[in-house]
Amino acid sequence: MINIIFSYISGTFSPLLPALAGSGMLKALLEILKSLNWINDKGATFAILNATSNAVFYFLPIFIGMSASKKLNVNPYIGGVIAASLLEPSFTNLLKSEENLTFIGLPLVVTDFASTVFPLLIAIAIYAPLERLLKRWVPKVLQLFLVPMLSLIIMVPLTVLVFGPFSEYVSSGIGIDYMLGFSRILTGVIIASFWPFLVVLGVH
């Protein structure tokens, strides 16, 4: 089981490494140019290059959705749409709401999915068998639109209601406040040690 999980994660990230590495190096170069005052960080040139370096990280859920779907041999574009739905302004504007939100009567904890990984990895792992199941049930003449439609109707709300809040609960459950009260130095050592894993899981 552990081998399967790591194969899934590595198979998802391997195709994305060039984009992540290139964007990361561009971001580092921009910081060097800015520190040397060789570029105006208020100008359009910096804004365009900064957007270029940030794009893959901000829209990482979309790339994760597509790459994970390809790894699991299901439609990568539906995987991308599942992720893109969570970055679309109609959804992200809910983050500003102070009301108690619900989805078909179920309590809704709105999560910022930008730059997250864990919720989409779980979502696509569920979407893959769902797509195969729907293709067995839905007549072939209807599969072109009905399978994607049903996949989106099921997976996007499920991701919003379950996988996103799960990351939030894990984040709050880490107990940083308690550890800070016990020892700030020890807390720094522990969090620094686990930080790369927290980032990968999207609970940082």
PyMOL commands that set and color helices and strands:
alter all, ss='L'
color gray80, all
select helices_A, chain A and resi 2-35+44-58+60-71+76-85+89-96+118-137+140-173+176-182+184-201
alter helices_A, ss='H'
color red, helices_A
select strands_A, chain A and resi 102-103+106-107
alter strands_A, ss='S'
color yellow, strands_A
deselect
rebuild
show_as cartoon
